[in-house]
Amino acid sequence: MAGEDVGRKTGEDVSCACPFCEGAIEMSAPWCEACGVQVRFCVVCEEPLPKDAKTCPACGTECGE
């Protein structure tokens, strides 16, 4: 069903869970509206990255600053 998988593309709507507060965020936004934290995304799997991540916890890709 559309919109049920967090972090998955559903048509034109793309959302995921904030890695800091678990609030729903649009992946096109550079920050979480719920907690105000700037969110980075993995360039390979497009999952949100923890604040000081050196590698993506979902796919293992190295994260650039």
N, CA, C and O atoms as a Maestro MAE file, in Angstrom:
{
 s_m_m2io_version
 :::
 2.0.0
}

f_m_ct {
 s_m_title
 :::
 protein
 m_atom[260] {
  # First column is atom index #
  i_m_mmod_type
  r_m_x_coord
  r_m_y_coord
  r_m_z_coord
  i_m_residue_number
  s_m_chain_name
  s_m_pdb_residue_name
  s_m_pdb_atom_name
  i_m_atomic_number
  :::
  1 25 0.830 -1.181 0.000 1 A "MET " " N  " 7
  2 3 0.000 0.000 0.000 1 A "MET " " CA " 6
  3 2 0.870 1.237 0.000 1 A "MET " " C  " 6
  4 15 1.880 1.285 0.701 1 A "MET " " O  " 8
  5 25 0.500 2.219 -0.760 2 A "ALA " " N  " 7
  6 3 1.302 3.432 -0.910 2 A "ALA " " CA " 6
  7 2 1.448 4.164 0.414 2 A "ALA " " C  " 6
  8 15 0.484 4.325 1.163 2 A "ALA " " O  " 8
  9 25 2.672 4.605 0.689 3 A "GLY " " N  " 7
  10 3 2.938 5.425 1.864 3 A "GLY " " CA " 6
  11 2 3.188 4.659 3.147 3 A "GLY " " C  " 6
  12 15 3.453 5.279 4.177 3 A "GLY " " O  " 8
  13 25 3.115 3.334 3.127 4 A "GLU " " N  " 7
  14 3 3.310 2.589 4.360 4 A "GLU " " CA " 6
  15 2 4.762 2.259 4.654 4 A "GLU " " C  " 6
  16 15 5.126 2.108 5.820 4 A "GLU " " O  " 8
  17 25 5.595 2.143 3.647 5 A "ASP " " N  " 7
  18 3 7.001 1.818 3.872 5 A "ASP " " CA " 6
  19 2 7.794 3.093 4.107 5 A "ASP " " C  " 6
  20 15 7.942 3.909 3.197 5 A "ASP " " O  " 8
  21 25 8.304 3.271 5.313 6 A "VAL " " N  " 7
  22 3 9.115 4.443 5.623 6 A "VAL " " CA " 6
  23 2 10.423 4.352 4.860 6 A "VAL " " C  " 6
  24 15 11.069 3.304 4.851 6 A "VAL " " O  " 8
  25 25 10.817 5.450 4.218 7 A "GLY " " N  " 7
  26 3 12.056 5.475 3.467 7 A "GLY " " CA " 6
  27 2 11.934 4.923 2.069 7 A "GLY " " C  " 6
  28 15 12.953 4.709 1.413 7 A "GLY " " O  " 8
  29 25 10.737 4.682 1.586 8 A "ARG " " N  " 7
  30 3 10.528 4.141 0.257 8 A "ARG " " CA " 6
  31 2 9.810 5.156 -0.604 8 A "ARG " " C  " 6
  32 15 9.012 5.948 -0.104 8 A "ARG " " O  " 8
  33 25 10.090 5.139 -1.900 9 A "LYS " " N  " 7
  34 3 9.445 6.038 -2.840 9 A "LYS " " CA " 6
  35 2 8.066 5.481 -3.182 9 A "LYS " " C  " 6
  36 15 7.931 4.302 -3.509 9 A "LYS " " O  " 8
  37 25 7.058 6.320 -3.108 10 A "THR " " N  " 7
  38 3 5.698 5.926 -3.461 10 A "THR " " CA " 6
  39 2 5.161 6.972 -4.414 10 A "THR " " C  " 6
  40 15 4.639 8.000 -3.985 10 A "THR " " O  " 8
  41 25 5.286 6.714 -5.707 11 A "GLY " " N  " 7
  42 3 4.874 7.720 -6.684 11 A "GLY " " CA " 6
  43 2 5.784 8.918 -6.572 11 A "GLY " " C  " 6
  44 15 7.000 8.789 -6.714 11 A "GLY " " O  " 8
  45 25 5.218 10.080 -6.321 12 A "GLU " " N  " 7
  46 3 6.023 11.293 -6.182 12 A "GLU " " CA " 6
  47 2 6.300 11.621 -4.721 12 A "GLU " " C  " 6
  48 15 7.153 12.461 -4.434 12 A "GLU " " O  " 8
  49 25 5.590 10.970 -3.779 13 A "ASP " " N  " 7
  50 3 5.774 11.231 -2.361 13 A "ASP " " CA " 6
  51 2 6.936 10.389 -1.845 13 A "ASP " " C  " 6
  52 15 6.949 9.170 -2.017 13 A "ASP " " O  " 8
  53 25 7.911 11.040 -1.211 14 A "VAL " " N  " 7
  54 3 9.049 10.340 -0.660 14 A "VAL " " CA " 6
  55 2 9.221 10.822 0.774 14 A "VAL " " C  " 6
  56 15 9.424 12.013 1.013 14 A "VAL " " O  " 8
  57 25 9.140 9.900 1.725 15 A "SER " " N  " 7
  58 3 9.297 10.273 3.120 15 A "SER " " CA " 6
  59 2 10.076 9.189 3.852 15 A "SER " " C  " 6
  60 15 10.228 8.069 3.365 15 A "SER " " O  " 8
  61 25 10.564 9.551 5.031 16 A "CYS " " N  " 7
  62 3 11.297 8.622 5.869 16 A "CYS " " CA " 6
  63 2 11.179 9.086 7.310 16 A "CYS " " C  " 6
  64 15 10.565 10.116 7.588 16 A "CYS " " O  " 8
  65 25 11.761 8.331 8.220 17 A "ALA " " N  " 7
  66 3 11.747 8.696 9.634 17 A "ALA " " CA " 6
  67 2 13.031 9.428 9.982 17 A "ALA " " C  " 6
  68 15 14.117 9.022 9.569 17 A "ALA " " O  " 8
  69 25 12.905 10.503 10.739 18 A "CYS " " N  " 7
  70 3 14.074 11.256 11.213 18 A "CYS " " CA " 6
  71 2 14.912 10.333 12.098 18 A "CYS " " C  " 6
  72 15 14.361 9.670 12.978 18 A "CYS " " O  " 8
  73 25 16.246 10.273 11.884 19 A "PRO " " N  " 7
  74 3 17.078 9.388 12.706 19 A "PRO " " CA " 6
  75 2 17.260 9.895 14.136 19 A "PRO " " C  " 6
  76 15 17.841 9.201 14.970 19 A "PRO " " O  " 8
  77 25 16.768 11.098 14.422 20 A "PHE " " N  " 7
  78 3 16.942 11.684 15.753 20 A "PHE " " CA " 6
  79 2 15.672 11.637 16.593 20 A "PHE " " C  " 6
  80 15 15.732 11.343 17.787 20 A "PHE " " O  " 8
  81 25 14.500 11.929 15.971 21 A "CYS " " N  " 7
  82 3 13.263 11.974 16.748 21 A "CYS " " CA " 6
  83 2 12.201 11.017 16.233 21 A "CYS " " C  " 6
  84 15 11.130 10.912 16.830 21 A "CYS " " O  " 8
  85 25 12.477 10.306 15.121 22 A "GLU " " N  " 7
  86 3 11.552 9.362 14.496 22 A "GLU " " CA " 6
  87 2 10.331 10.027 13.870 22 A "GLU " " C  " 6
  88 15 9.395 9.335 13.469 22 A "GLU " " O  " 8
  89 25 10.321 11.377 13.777 23 A "GLY " " N  " 7
  90 3 9.232 12.069 13.100 23 A "GLY " " CA " 6
  91 2 9.308 11.825 11.601 23 A "GLY " " C  " 6
  92 15 10.391 11.594 11.065 23 A "GLY " " O  " 8
  93 25 8.167 11.875 10.920 24 A "ALA " " N  " 7
  94 3 8.137 11.695 9.470 24 A "ALA " " CA " 6
  95 2 8.685 12.948 8.794 24 A "ALA " " C  " 6
  96 15 8.285 14.063 9.129 24 A "ALA " " O  " 8
  97 25 9.598 12.766 7.843 25 A "ILE " " N  " 7
  98 3 10.160 13.889 7.107 25 A "ILE " " CA " 6
  99 2 10.098 13.609 5.608 25 A "ILE " " C  " 6
  100 15 10.158 12.457 5.178 25 A "ILE " " O  " 8
  101 25 9.978 14.668 4.828 26 A "GLU " " N  " 7
  102 3 10.053 14.554 3.377 26 A "GLU " " CA " 6
  103 2 11.528 14.499 3.012 26 A "GLU " " C  " 6
  104 15 12.317 15.301 3.511 26 A "GLU " " O  " 8
  105 25 11.912 13.563 2.149 27 A "MET " " N  " 7
  106 3 13.318 13.404 1.813 27 A "MET " " CA " 6
  107 2 13.866 14.580 1.007 27 A "MET " " C  " 6
  108 15 15.083 14.738 0.903 27 A "MET " " O  " 8
  109 25 12.998 15.399 0.441 28 A "SER " " N  " 7
  110 3 13.475 16.575 -0.284 28 A "SER " " CA " 6
  111 2 13.842 17.712 0.667 28 A "SER " " C  " 6
  112 15 14.531 18.649 0.265 28 A "SER " " O  " 8
  113 25 13.395 17.646 1.913 29 A "ALA " " N  " 7
  114 3 13.696 18.692 2.894 29 A "ALA " " CA " 6
  115 2 15.060 18.428 3.534 29 A "ALA " " C  " 6
  116 15 15.377 17.282 3.853 29 A "ALA " " O  " 8
  117 25 15.873 19.477 3.725 30 A "PRO " " N  " 7
  118 3 17.191 19.274 4.322 30 A "PRO " " CA " 6
  119 2 17.169 19.206 5.852 30 A "PRO " " C  " 6
  120 15 18.226 19.068 6.470 30 A "PRO " " O  " 8
  121 25 16.001 19.298 6.470 31 A "TRP " " N  " 7
  122 3 15.914 19.229 7.925 31 A "TRP " " CA " 6
  123 2 14.582 18.600 8.331 31 A "TRP " " C  " 6
  124 15 13.647 18.501 7.536 31 A "TRP " " O  " 8
  125 25 14.530 18.182 9.586 32 A "CYS " " N  " 7
  126 3 13.318 17.602 10.153 32 A "CYS " " CA " 6
  127 2 12.459 18.731 10.705 32 A "CYS " " C  " 6
  128 15 12.926 19.515 11.531 32 A "CYS " " O  " 8
  129 25 11.220 18.821 10.264 33 A "GLU " " N  " 7
  130 3 10.325 19.858 10.770 33 A "GLU " " CA " 6
  131 2 9.942 19.613 12.218 33 A "GLU " " C  " 6
  132 15 9.640 20.568 12.934 33 A "GLU " " O  " 8
  133 25 9.943 18.368 12.673 34 A "ALA " " N  " 7
  134 3 9.557 18.043 14.043 34 A "ALA " " CA " 6
  135 2 10.601 18.478 15.068 34 A "ALA " " C  " 6
  136 15 10.252 19.050 16.100 34 A "ALA " " O  " 8
  137 25 11.899 18.208 14.790 35 A "CYS " " N  " 7
  138 3 12.934 18.520 15.780 35 A "CYS " " CA " 6
  139 2 13.935 19.572 15.312 35 A "CYS " " C  " 6
  140 15 14.735 20.056 16.114 35 A "CYS " " O  " 8
  141 25 13.907 19.936 14.021 36 A "GLY " " N  " 7
  142 3 14.772 21.000 13.514 36 A "GLY " " CA " 6
  143 2 16.190 20.591 13.159 36 A "GLY " " C  " 6
  144 15 16.995 21.449 12.798 36 A "GLY " " O  " 8
  145 25 16.520 19.323 13.247 37 A "VAL " " N  " 7
  146 3 17.869 18.840 12.963 37 A "VAL " " CA " 6
  147 2 18.072 18.727 11.455 37 A "VAL " " C  " 6
  148 15 17.183 18.271 10.736 37 A "VAL " " O  " 8
  149 25 19.252 19.145 10.979 38 A "GLN " " N  " 7
  150 3 19.587 18.957 9.566 38 A "GLN " " CA " 6
  151 2 19.815 17.472 9.332 38 A "GLN " " C  " 6
  152 15 20.530 16.821 10.094 38 A "GLN " " O  " 8
  153 25 19.215 16.940 8.287 39 A "VAL " " N  " 7
  154 3 19.288 15.510 7.999 39 A "VAL " " CA " 6
  155 2 20.057 15.286 6.703 39 A "VAL " " C  " 6
  156 15 19.777 15.918 5.684 39 A "VAL " " O  " 8
  157 25 21.039 14.370 6.754 40 A "ARG " " N  " 7
  158 3 21.776 13.953 5.559 40 A "ARG " " CA " 6
  159 2 21.224 12.609 5.121 40 A "ARG " " C  " 6
  160 15 20.722 11.839 5.940 40 A "ARG " " O  " 8
  161 25 21.317 12.325 3.822 41 A "PHE " " N  " 7
  162 3 20.834 11.068 3.287 41 A "PHE " " CA " 6
  163 2 21.947 10.356 2.549 41 A "PHE " " C  " 6
  164 15 22.802 10.999 1.941 41 A "PHE " " O  " 8
  165 25 21.943 9.023 2.598 42 A "CYS " " N  " 7
  166 3 22.906 8.208 1.875 42 A "CYS " " CA " 6
  167 2 22.693 8.403 0.380 42 A "CYS " " C  " 6
  168 15 21.557 8.384 -0.095 42 A "CYS " " O  " 8
  169 25 23.777 8.591 -0.361 43 A "VAL " " N  " 7
  170 3 23.680 8.794 -1.801 43 A "VAL " " CA " 6
  171 2 23.354 7.503 -2.542 43 A "VAL " " C  " 6
  172 15 22.940 7.551 -3.701 43 A "VAL " " O  " 8
  173 25 23.531 6.351 -1.902 44 A "VAL " " N  " 7
  174 3 23.267 5.072 -2.547 44 A "VAL " " CA " 6
  175 2 21.853 4.569 -2.229 44 A "VAL " " C  " 6
  176 15 21.062 4.336 -3.143 44 A "VAL " " O  " 8
  177 25 21.533 4.403 -0.951 45 A "CYS " " N  " 7
  178 3 20.242 3.816 -0.576 45 A "CYS " " CA " 6
  179 2 19.198 4.856 -0.167 45 A "CYS " " C  " 6
  180 15 18.032 4.513 0.033 45 A "CYS " " O  " 8
  181 25 19.600 6.107 -0.044 46 A "GLU " " N  " 7
  182 3 18.720 7.234 0.267 46 A "GLU " " CA " 6
  183 2 18.091 7.171 1.649 46 A "GLU " " C  " 6
  184 15 17.084 7.835 1.894 46 A "GLU " " O  " 8
  185 25 18.666 6.382 2.563 47 A "GLU " " N  " 7
  186 3 18.183 6.338 3.942 47 A "GLU " " CA " 6
  187 2 18.787 7.514 4.714 47 A "GLU " " C  " 6
  188 15 19.887 7.958 4.382 47 A "GLU " " O  " 8
  189 25 18.084 8.035 5.749 48 A "PRO " " N  " 7
  190 3 18.653 9.118 6.557 48 A "PRO " " CA " 6
  191 2 19.861 8.615 7.335 48 A "PRO " " C  " 6
  192 15 19.888 7.470 7.787 48 A "PRO " " O  " 8
  193 25 20.866 9.489 7.488 49 A "LEU " " N  " 7
  194 3 22.094 9.122 8.177 49 A "LEU " " CA " 6
  195 2 22.124 9.699 9.588 49 A "LEU " " C  " 6
  196 15 21.666 10.822 9.802 49 A "LEU " " O  " 8
  197 25 22.655 8.949 10.553 50 A "PRO " " N  " 7
  198 3 22.876 9.507 11.889 50 A "PRO " " CA " 6
  199 2 23.810 10.710 11.801 50 A "PRO " " C  " 6
  200 15 24.590 10.823 10.856 50 A "PRO " " O  " 8
  201 25 23.736 11.592 12.765 51 A "LYS " " N  " 7
  202 3 24.445 12.883 12.759 51 A "LYS " " CA " 6
  203 2 25.915 12.778 12.382 51 A "LYS " " C  " 6
  204 15 26.353 13.487 11.476 51 A "LYS " " O  " 8
  205 25 26.683 11.936 13.028 52 A "ASP " " N  " 7
  206 3 28.126 11.865 12.799 52 A "ASP " " CA " 6
  207 2 28.556 10.593 12.060 52 A "ASP " " C  " 6
  208 15 29.669 10.104 12.256 52 A "ASP " " O  " 8
  209 25 27.685 10.071 11.226 53 A "ALA " " N  " 7
  210 3 27.970 8.809 10.533 53 A "ALA " " CA " 6
  211 2 29.139 8.944 9.564 53 A "ALA " " C  " 6
  212 15 29.217 9.908 8.803 53 A "ALA " " O  " 8
  213 25 30.036 7.982 9.600 54 A "LYS " " N  " 7
  214 3 31.142 7.884 8.645 54 A "LYS " " CA " 6
  215 2 30.760 6.923 7.526 54 A "LYS " " C  " 6
  216 15 31.240 7.042 6.398 54 A "LYS " " O  " 8
  217 25 29.877 5.957 7.856 55 A "THR " " N  " 7
  218 3 29.336 5.026 6.870 55 A "THR " " CA " 6
  219 2 27.831 4.911 7.095 55 A "THR " " C  " 6
  220 15 27.341 5.142 8.200 55 A "THR " " O  " 8
  221 25 27.113 4.556 6.051 56 A "CYS " " N  " 7
  222 3 25.663 4.375 6.145 56 A "CYS " " CA " 6
  223 2 25.375 3.093 6.920 56 A "CYS " " C  " 6
  224 15 25.882 2.030 6.562 56 A "CYS " " O  " 8
  225 25 24.560 3.177 7.987 57 A "PRO " " N  " 7
  226 3 24.249 1.964 8.743 57 A "PRO " " CA " 6
  227 2 23.353 0.999 7.971 57 A "PRO " " C  " 6
  228 15 23.279 -0.178 8.324 57 A "PRO " " O  " 8
  229 25 22.673 1.468 6.933 58 A "ALA " " N  " 7
  230 3 21.776 0.606 6.158 58 A "ALA " " CA " 6
  231 2 22.503 -0.194 5.079 58 A "ALA " " C  " 6
  232 15 22.213 -1.373 4.874 58 A "ALA " " O  " 8
  233 25 23.469 0.462 4.375 59 A "CYS " " N  " 7
  234 3 24.112 -0.238 3.244 59 A "CYS " " CA " 6
  235 2 25.636 -0.268 3.322 59 A "CYS " " C  " 6
  236 15 26.267 -0.952 2.516 59 A "CYS " " O  " 8
  237 25 26.250 0.451 4.268 60 A "GLY " " N  " 7
  238 3 27.694 0.419 4.444 60 A "GLY " " CA " 6
  239 2 28.487 1.371 3.563 60 A "GLY " " C  " 6
  240 15 29.717 1.362 3.608 60 A "GLY " " O  " 8
  241 25 27.823 2.187 2.770 61 A "THR " " N  " 7
  242 3 28.518 3.150 1.900 61 A "THR " " CA " 6
  243 2 29.191 4.229 2.748 61 A "THR " " C  " 6
  244 15 28.613 4.713 3.721 61 A "THR " " O  " 8
  245 25 30.423 4.603 2.371 62 A "GLU " " N  " 7
  246 3 31.107 5.687 3.067 62 A "GLU " " CA " 6
  247 2 30.394 7.000 2.804 62 A "GLU " " C  " 6
  248 15 29.985 7.276 1.676 62 A "GLU " " O  " 8
  249 25 30.242 7.818 3.854 63 A "CYS " " N  " 7
  250 3 29.529 9.077 3.761 63 A "CYS " " CA " 6
  251 2 30.507 10.230 3.682 63 A "CYS " " C  " 6
  252 15 31.401 10.344 4.521 63 A "CYS " " O  " 8
  253 25 30.354 11.078 2.697 64 A "GLY " " N  " 7
  254 3 31.193 12.271 2.575 64 A "GLY " " CA " 6
  255 2 30.563 13.418 3.320 64 A "GLY " " C  " 6
  256 15 29.349 13.447 3.524 64 A "GLY " " O  " 8
  257 25 31.373 14.353 3.720 65 A "GLU " " N  " 7
  258 3 30.861 15.536 4.424 65 A "GLU " " CA " 6
  259 2 30.481 16.623 3.476 65 A "GLU " " C  " 6
  260 15 30.033 17.686 3.903 65 A "GLU " " O  " 8
  :::
 }
 m_bond[259] {
  # First column is bond index #
  i_m_from
  i_m_to
  i_m_order
  :::
  1 1 2 1
  2 2 3 1
  3 3 4 2
  4 3 5 1
  5 5 6 1
  6 6 7 1
  7 7 8 2
  8 7 9 1
  9 9 10 1
  10 10 11 1
  11 11 12 2
  12 11 13 1
  13 13 14 1
  14 14 15 1
  15 15 16 2
  16 15 17 1
  17 17 18 1
  18 18 19 1
  19 19 20 2
  20 19 21 1
  21 21 22 1
  22 22 23 1
  23 23 24 2
  24 23 25 1
  25 25 26 1
  26 26 27 1
  27 27 28 2
  28 27 29 1
  29 29 30 1
  30 30 31 1
  31 31 32 2
  32 31 33 1
  33 33 34 1
  34 34 35 1
  35 35 36 2
  36 35 37 1
  37 37 38 1
  38 38 39 1
  39 39 40 2
  40 39 41 1
  41 41 42 1
  42 42 43 1
  43 43 44 2
  44 43 45 1
  45 45 46 1
  46 46 47 1
  47 47 48 2
  48 47 49 1
  49 49 50 1
  50 50 51 1
  51 51 52 2
  52 51 53 1
  53 53 54 1
  54 54 55 1
  55 55 56 2
  56 55 57 1
  57 57 58 1
  58 58 59 1
  59 59 60 2
  60 59 61 1
  61 61 62 1
  62 62 63 1
  63 63 64 2
  64 63 65 1
  65 65 66 1
  66 66 67 1
  67 67 68 2
  68 67 69 1
  69 69 70 1
  70 70 71 1
  71 71 72 2
  72 71 73 1
  73 73 74 1
  74 74 75 1
  75 75 76 2
  76 75 77 1
  77 77 78 1
  78 78 79 1
  79 79 80 2
  80 79 81 1
  81 81 82 1
  82 82 83 1
  83 83 84 2
  84 83 85 1
  85 85 86 1
  86 86 87 1
  87 87 88 2
  88 87 89 1
  89 89 90 1
  90 90 91 1
  91 91 92 2
  92 91 93 1
  93 93 94 1
  94 94 95 1
  95 95 96 2
  96 95 97 1
  97 97 98 1
  98 98 99 1
  99 99 100 2
  100 99 101 1
  101 101 102 1
  102 102 103 1
  103 103 104 2
  104 103 105 1
  105 105 106 1
  106 106 107 1
  107 107 108 2
  108 107 109 1
  109 109 110 1
  110 110 111 1
  111 111 112 2
  112 111 113 1
  113 113 114 1
  114 114 115 1
  115 115 116 2
  116 115 117 1
  117 117 118 1
  118 118 119 1
  119 119 120 2
  120 119 121 1
  121 121 122 1
  122 122 123 1
  123 123 124 2
  124 123 125 1
  125 125 126 1
  126 126 127 1
  127 127 128 2
  128 127 129 1
  129 129 130 1
  130 130 131 1
  131 131 132 2
  132 131 133 1
  133 133 134 1
  134 134 135 1
  135 135 136 2
  136 135 137 1
  137 137 138 1
  138 138 139 1
  139 139 140 2
  140 139 141 1
  141 141 142 1
  142 142 143 1
  143 143 144 2
  144 143 145 1
  145 145 146 1
  146 146 147 1
  147 147 148 2
  148 147 149 1
  149 149 150 1
  150 150 151 1
  151 151 152 2
  152 151 153 1
  153 153 154 1
  154 154 155 1
  155 155 156 2
  156 155 157 1
  157 157 158 1
  158 158 159 1
  159 159 160 2
  160 159 161 1
  161 161 162 1
  162 162 163 1
  163 163 164 2
  164 163 165 1
  165 165 166 1
  166 166 167 1
  167 167 168 2
  168 167 169 1
  169 169 170 1
  170 170 171 1
  171 171 172 2
  172 171 173 1
  173 173 174 1
  174 174 175 1
  175 175 176 2
  176 175 177 1
  177 177 178 1
  178 178 179 1
  179 179 180 2
  180 179 181 1
  181 181 182 1
  182 182 183 1
  183 183 184 2
  184 183 185 1
  185 185 186 1
  186 186 187 1
  187 187 188 2
  188 187 189 1
  189 189 190 1
  190 190 191 1
  191 191 192 2
  192 191 193 1
  193 193 194 1
  194 194 195 1
  195 195 196 2
  196 195 197 1
  197 197 198 1
  198 198 199 1
  199 199 200 2
  200 199 201 1
  201 201 202 1
  202 202 203 1
  203 203 204 2
  204 203 205 1
  205 205 206 1
  206 206 207 1
  207 207 208 2
  208 207 209 1
  209 209 210 1
  210 210 211 1
  211 211 212 2
  212 211 213 1
  213 213 214 1
  214 214 215 1
  215 215 216 2
  216 215 217 1
  217 217 218 1
  218 218 219 1
  219 219 220 2
  220 219 221 1
  221 221 222 1
  222 222 223 1
  223 223 224 2
  224 223 225 1
  225 225 226 1
  226 226 227 1
  227 227 228 2
  228 227 229 1
  229 229 230 1
  230 230 231 1
  231 231 232 2
  232 231 233 1
  233 233 234 1
  234 234 235 1
  235 235 236 2
  236 235 237 1
  237 237 238 1
  238 238 239 1
  239 239 240 2
  240 239 241 1
  241 241 242 1
  242 242 243 1
  243 243 244 2
  244 243 245 1
  245 245 246 1
  246 246 247 1
  247 247 248 2
  248 247 249 1
  249 249 250 1
  250 250 251 1
  251 251 252 2
  252 251 253 1
  253 253 254 1
  254 254 255 1
  255 255 256 2
  256 255 257 1
  257 257 258 1
  258 258 259 1
  259 259 260 2
  :::
 }
}
